[in-house]
Amino acid sequence: MKTLSSNVGRIIFGLIFLVFGFFHMTGAEMMAGWMPGWLPAPVILVYLSGLGLIAAGVSIIIKIYTKLATQLLALLLLLIIVTMHLPGVAGGDQTAMSMLLKDTGLLGAALYMSSHFKK
């Protein structure tokens, strides 16, 4: 049963990032408008982060380079938290706080998952 729940949890976790990546690829123009003005080439950054999310999701699902993928995913989530959510939280935005908490939880799960894979 442990293996079943482990595999189901891993697949669900990976699928979340496939969906997030898909949203980045199909809504890049809109998402670029949410980015701080000091970041260069916001549309390109949205596409790059979308590709990273998709790559992480695939890696997690098929268990290839999962340790590396989850570590890089944690780094990406940290960058999103610092550049996107913290400024909003500092300005009193409740939605930014919700997004910060969600991404912090996903970051923690990515780090936890990375400790369970050798490669």
N, C-alpha and C positions, 0 to 999 in steps of 0.2 A: 504494500500500500504506500510505503514511503516513496518508492520510485515513481508510482503513478502520480501522486500529488506533487512530487518534485518536477516531473516532466510537464504536467498540466500547468503548474505555476510558472515554469520557465517559458512555456509557449505563450501563455497569456501575457506575460511581461514583454516578450519579444513582439507580439502582435500590437501592443499599445504603441510601440515606437514605429512600427510600419505605418500605422494610421497617422501618427503625428507627422511622420516624414511625408506621407501622401498629402496631408493638409498643407505642409510647407511648399511642396512642389506645385500644388494647384492654386494656392492662395498667396503666392509670393509677393505680389504687388500690394495686397492689403496688409500682410504682415510686415512688410518693409516700412509701412507708415507708422507702425508701433515702435520702431527702433529709435534709440536716441540719435539726435542730429549729428553728434560728433563721430558716430561710426561711419566709416567710408563704405560706399557701394552696398547699401542695405539690401537691395534685391539679390545681389550675388551672395551676400552672407546668408540670406534666407534659403536660397537654393543649396548652398554648401551645407548648411546645418540640416536641411531636409535629406540630402544624400547621406550625411553622417547618421541621422536617425534611422534611415532605411537600412543602411549597412549594419548598424548595431542590431536592429531587429532581426534581420536575416541571420546574422552570426549567432545570436542568442537562440533562435529557433533551431538552426541546424547544428549547433554546437561545434562550430569551427572558429578558432581564435576567440573563444568566448571571454576568456580572461582579459585579453587586450581590448576587445570591443566594449566590455562593461567598464573598464578603466577609462577609456576614451569617452564613453558615454557620460560617465560621472564628471569628467572634465568639462564636456560640453554643457551639461546641466549646471555646473558651477558658474560657467561663463554667462549663461542665460540668467541665472539668479542675480549675479552681480551687476550685469549691464541692463537688464530689462526690469526685474522685479524690485530690487532694493530701492532704486530711485522713486518708484511709485509708492512703495511702502513709506518711505521717508516723507512723501508728500501727502500721506493720509489716505491713499487709495485702497479701499477694502478689497477690490478685485485683485489688485497686485499682491496683497497679503495672501489671498487664497491661492494664487498661482505660485507664489514663493513657497508656501507650505507644501503644495502638490509636488513641485519640482525638487524640493529638499527631501521629501519622502522617496521620490524616484531615485534621487542621487544616492541616498542611503541604501536603497535596495540594490542599485547597481554595484555599489562597493561591496555589499554583503555577497552578492552573486559572484563577484570577481574572486572572492576568497575560496570559492568552491570549484574552481577550474584551474587546471595546471597550465593550460595554454589558451 
